[in-house]
Amino acid sequence: MRKIWRKIKPKEIIKQVRINKQIKNPFVFLIDENSERIGNVPTEKALQIAEELELDLVEVNPKADPPVVRIMDYGQYKYEAEKKAHKQKIQQKKVEIKGIRLSVRISTHDFDFRVKQAEKFLLKGNKLKLELVLKGREKQHQKKAFEVVNEFINKLKENKDLNIEKEQDLTIQGGRFTIVLINKKNS
């Protein structure tokens, strides 16, 4: 049977606010378009003032007693809020966990190549998950696995640009050795 994949709908960027006739309270605290406080006003009168100015009545603080409403252009407000949320999303730094697999019987060339790859990942600001899997009879040689992992970490520490720290210590589950390393920047 074929599985149907649906595109995930984006989350609502701004919270849902009540505008104009959606405001049901009999009295509201009104702030006009110039950010001047007018005070407690009946909702109908506030709507009338907003319509005369050809603007919207937007509920700013619904939890206050009475709710705080403001006269503004709702379309412009929504646009600015979406723009601000988008800018914040872009500025967030996404850290990826890059993985490198080793083995007990790794050759020196492959070992050096993986060290260079790890240095690249760490210099870009990514985390590094180092994994060594023991298969079959290799499970009897856990000391050799410790040596390979420690040698790899020592090779990384030789690089002057990197300040290697363990985010997660070496864990052993069955025949799988894993450790997570990060590059701590000197501030």
C-alpha positions, 0 to 999 in steps of 0.5 A: 500500500502506498503512503501519501506524504502531505506537506506540513502546514506552517505554524501561525506566525502571529497570535490571533487577535480580535479586530473590529466587530469580533470584540464583544466586551461592552467597554474597552480601554482605547488608545488612538492611532497616535498612541494617546490614551483616551480611556474607558469607552463603550465598544460601539463608540470606539468602533465608530471612531475607528471607522471615521479614521478608516482604520481598524480597532485591534484588541492589544491586551485581551486579559486586561479589565477592560480589554485594551484596544488600539486604533491602527491599520491591521494589515500593516500591523500583521505585515510588520509582525510577519516580517519581524518573525521572519527576520528572527527565524533567519538570524537563528543559528542552526547547529547540525550534528555531523557523524563520523564512523571509525573502525578498529581496523581503519587504515592511516590514510582513512583515519587522517581523511576522517580527521580532516573532515571532522576539523571542517565540520567543527570549524563550521560550528557543527557538533561532531558525533564520533561513532565506532562499531565493533563487529563479531570478534572485534567485540573482544578488543574494546581496549583497541577501540578506546585507543582509536577513539582517544587517538582521533580526539588527540589528533583533533586537539593538535589543531590550533584553531579548534578548542575541542570539548566533550559535550557527551562523554564516551558511551558504550552500548553493546559494541557501539562507542559514541561520543559527541564533540564540540568546538568551544569558541574562545570569547 
